[in-house]
Amino acid sequence: MIITEIVHGRIIHFPTDETRRDEGAELVFNGRVRSTENGELILALEYEHYSGMAEKELNGLAQETVEKFPLRDLFCRHRIGRINIGETSLHVAIWSKHRKEGLEAMTYFITELKKRVPIWKWAILRDGEKVPSECIH
């Protein structure tokens, strides 16, 4: 199963699933807003997206990842709007038979998301200035 969502407001994390018997790895990634961006102190990040296209690209990438790696499920929520320090901006959960393919799939999915899905990040500096933020990792 694939679930992808772009949401306003706080991300509600997907629950763990103790009933699974065939997947030995449940990987969860929570991307959080740090207090610095490119070496500068910030107040928050602000995410914008190309509505309609971002949802389509995110879902297509999730489908591609599930086909490329032996996964059972991939769930993703990406937040847009202003996100304060410490809050979750990206939540991904992957279930796979073994950890190796799950870890590889998680790395692939997040790397490609940052390259291909039209979501843009702005850093809000301590003086209130809003500057583009490039993801370098």
MARMARPA-914366 format. One record per residue: x, y, z of N, C-alpha, C in turn; residue in three letters. Coordinates in steps of 0.001 Angstrom, whole numbers, plus 500000, padded with zeros to 6 digits. Layout:
BEGIN
XYZXYZXYZALA/...
//
This chain:
BEGIN
500841498826500000500000500000500000500889501242500000MET/500439502238499307501140503522499250500173504603499720ILE/500654505434500621499911506620501046500878507791500959ILE/500508508827500223501309510052500182500373511234500373THR/500800512164501195499981513340501482500866514563501661GLU/500360515681501194500969516967501491499954517681502371ILE/500393518092503564499454518580504573499836519963505079VAL/498824520704505498498995521958506229498862521611507708HIS/499572522288508555499462522018509989500331520844510407GLY/500299520548511680501157519492512236500927518152511564ARG/502020517423511390501956516081510826501536515106511916ILE/500553514293511600500176513184512472500938511978511948ILE/501797511414512782502641510301512357501808509047512125HIS/502224508266511135501571506985510902501863506080512099PHE/500874505335512566501110504485513741501948503260513400PRO/502682502787514392503399501530514246502360500417514139THR/502767499303513562501815498218513331502384496922513890ASP/501924496557515067502419495364515755501808494063515220GLU/500872494169514276500216492970513747500955492364512562THR/501949493046512044502671492550510863503492491320511227ARG/503442490333510351504161489083510597505194488772509515ARG/505102489436508357505999489130507246507073490186507015ASP/506932491327507646507920492395507482508763492491508751GLU/510062492274508609510961492332509753511495493719510026GLY/511269494653509092511799496009509262510687497035509087ALA/510559497863510088509678499026510024510575500239510211GLU/510764500987509146511644502150509198510807503409509226LEU/511152504318510128510439505580510252511465506702510206VAL/511190507681509362512040508864509265511190510082509570PHE/511676510914510481511046512191510776512056513292510524ASN/511821514067509488512660515231509213512148516392510035GLY/513012516979510846512614518076511736513363519351511392ARG/512772520468511734513382521771511496514443522018512555VAL/515671522254512079516793522581512973516778524071513299ARG/517558524468514267517632525883514644518561526684513733SER/519275525975512865520146526670511908519889526134510503THR/520111526989509530519999526600508130521175527236507397GLU/522006526390506816523218526859506137524071527749507041ASN/524181527351508306525044528046509253524437529272509915GLY/523205529640509575522578530819510171521455530404511107GLU/521322531118512222520193530873513130518895531264512437LEU/517865530444512618516572530728512003515469530655513046ILE/514311531186512669513114531086513506512259529896513088LEU/512241529624511765511381528576511223511759528341509765ALA/511135527332509185511193527121507738509788527291507194LEU/509715527702505946508430527785505275508525527001503975GLU/507605526071503785507585525236502584506425525669501692TYR/506707525776500398505696526032499383505710524866498417GLU/504621524668497714504593523595496715503776524014495508HIS/503993523315494415503214523481493205502020522546493362TYR/500897523105493774499714522309494097499272521485492891SER/498942520257493156498539519334492107499733518573491555GLY/500740519286491098501939518648490550502752517977491658MET/502893518628492808503687518043493902503058516737494381ALA/501747516716494524501060515505494964501259514374493952GLU/501129514710492675501293513721491609502716513165491592LYS/503705514038491684505107513612491669505451512783492908GLU/504952513190494061505225512459495299504643511049495224LEU/503424510939494746502800509629494634503524508768493602ASN/503916509374492470504648508629491448505988508131491955GLY/506675508960492718507961508555493301507765507411494292LEU/506723507476495096506448506390496047506185505088495291ALA/505402505162494222505118503973493407506412503423492807GLN/507228504303492276508518503905491697509408503229492741GLU/509435503762493944510274503208495015509803501815495408THR/508493501629495501507938500316495862508228499287494765VAL/508254499740493520508571498828492413510065498513492342GLU/510890499483492702512349499332492616512917498480493754LYS/512306498566494934512782497854496121511696496898496605PHE/512088495775497213511079494824497690510423495308498994PRO/509479496225498835508785496815499984507353496330500036LEU/506813496355501228505399496048501392504583497339501309ARG/504988498342502078504236499599502145505184500786502264ASP/504723501932501754505446503189501892504410504274502155LEU/504550504934503293503654506024503672504489507295503828PHE/503968508414503319504710509672503409503751510830503623CYS/504110511689504555503426512973504747504476514064504716ARG/504253515060503865505150516218503792504320517438504142HIS/504835518230505032504115519411505495504504520623504661ARG/503563521517504448503857522802503822503383523903504763ILE/503828525116504474503523526246505334504683526490506290GLY/504447527313507288505478527640508275505613526500509284ARG/506864526095509509507149525004510430508219525486511407ILE/507887525472512663508788525983513687509897524980514025ASN/510931525495514662512070524674515076511581523497515922ILE/512097522314515597511758521101516328510560520349515792GLY/509753520989514956508574520331514418508934519471513205GLU/508102518477512923508313517562511806507827518195510508THR/508695518166509493508310518644508164508087517486507196SER/508701516338507477508580515167506614508523513911507477LEU/507537513078507205507387511804507926507232510700506893HIS/508108509698506962508066508576506036508136507284506849VAL/507277506335506499507310505004507107507366503973505986ALA/508292503035506133508484501977505144508507500637505859ILE/507842499646505290507886498283505808508507497382504752TRP/509504496616505164510167495688504254510495494400505008SER/510796493367504243511102492078504853512382492165505689LYS/513381492877505150514676493008505824515072494480505892HIS/515941494817506829516354496211507018517148496760505841ARG/517988495937505201518866496437504133518068497096503023LYS/517079496398502475516313497002501393515455498155501894GLU/515013498087503142514260499199503711515098500461503838GLY/516328500302504331517228501455504454517597502026503096LEU/517864501145502136518185501615500782516999502344500161GLU/515805501800500354514604502428499806514347503788500453ALA/514539503889501763514321505150502463515281506217501938MET/516548505853501799517543506798501294517190507237499875THR/516850506295499030516478506604497649515260507527497616TYR/514226507168498347512977507932498320513192509387498755PHE/513877509592499867514066510960500372514981511759499451ILE/516041511132498947516949511826498027516205512272496781THR/515428511380496201514687511699494980513566512704495246GLU/512927512624496402511888513585496763512459515001496721LEU/513623515179497318514242516507497374514648517006495985LYS/514946516083495065515324516466493703514118516728492805LYS/513080515914492948512046515859491920510682516434492275ARG/510343516459493538509002516913493911509038518434494083VAL/508131519157493388508173520625493442507667521193494774PRO/508549521081495760508343521669497083509583522512497352ILE/509365523779497720510473524694497951510512525124499404TRP/511732525293499896511953525593501310512554526994501444LYS/512002527772502353512501529100502695512902529110504162TRP/514033529698504470514456529880505856513999531260506317ALA/513401531319507491513018532595508084514085532910509124ILE/514886533909508810516016534272509664515545534985510920LEU/516464535146511865516132535751513161515611537179513017ARG/516038537885511972515562539263511766514249539298510979ASP/513702538124510667512435538040509945512580537909508437GLY/513792538101507922514011537972506482513780536526506044GLU/513160536366504887512875535047504318513794534838503116LYS/514639533776503200515596533516502131515433532094501620VAL/515695531863500317515617530500499795516607529595500503PRO/516225528358500700517100527395501345517278526217500422SER/518511525902500109518812524756499253519153523582500119GLU/518634522435499752518960521204500493520288520670499961CYS/521297520638500813522628520221500344522964518797500737ILE/522122518134501494522424516743501903521268515834501606HIS/
//
